[in-house]
């Protein structure tokens, strides 16, 4: 069993309509974990909500992913401009070894 905290949680009563077989299985799982059905369902909902919150975080840019914490401050302020592909001259190439 998990230790109870000294803080009292504010709870709300909610009525759910569940199919009998799902309700029966959920009760058995709750009993196996030494929890009430309410505590088991609350834990499942909390886990689902936490997973969604974690997945909704803004993904890092490539520069953020490659930056180490010890980088100097000026490094983060640099705008790394990529060349415009339209200004790069087209180079002819061939896979034929005789032409190289």
N, C-alpha and C positions, 0 to 999 in steps of 0.2 A: 504494500500500500504506500501511496505517496504521503509525505508529511503534510499536514494541514497548515496553511499559513495563518498568521494571527489576524490578517485582514479579512473582513467579511465581504464576499462578492455580492454585487447587486445582480439578481437574476430576474428573469421574466418567464412566466408560464406561457408555453406555446402549445397549441394543439396540432398534431400531425395526423394525417390519414395515410397509413402504410398498409400494403398488402400483408395478409396474415403470415405468410411464409417469411417475408423479409423481417417483420417484427419479431417473429419467433427466433430467427437466426441472430438478429441483433441482440436480443435479450440473452441468449446463450453466450455470445461473445462477451457481452458485458459481465456476466457472471464469471466466466473464465478469467477475466482480467480483474476480478474483485471490484467492479464498478457498478454503479447504477446505470440504467439505460440512458438516463439524461446525461450523466457524465461521459459515457461512451460516445453518444451523438455529439456532445459539445466538443469533445476532443477531435472527432472526425471533421467537424465543421471548421474548427480552428486550424487544423492541419491544411485543409483545402484552401482556406482563406490566406494562410501564410504562403503557400505555394504560389498562389496567383499573384500576391504582392511581390514576391521575389522575382517572378517571371516578367512583371510589368516594369521593372527597373530599366532605365534608359541604357542601351548597350554602349559600351565604350567605343570610342573611335580608335582607329589603328594606332595613332600617335599616343593616345592615353594608355592603350594596352601595352605598348612597347616602352613607355616611360618608367624609369626607375625612380624610387623616392628620393635618391640622393642627387638627382639632376638639379642644376642651378635654376633659379627662378626665371632667368631670361629664356631658357629653353622652352618653357611652357608658353611663352608669349610669341614665339616665332610662328609665322605662318609659312608653312612649307608649300610653296606653289609648285605645281606640276606644270611641265611644259604643255602648251596647247598642241595637240597632235596635228592640227591643221598647218602649223608653222614648220613642222619637221619635214624636210625633203623626203620624198619617196625614194627608197633604195631598191634597186632591182636585185633580185637574188634568184638562184637556181639550185635545185638539188642534184643537178648533173655535175659529177666531179670533174668532167672535162672542161667545163666553163669556169671553174674556180682557179 
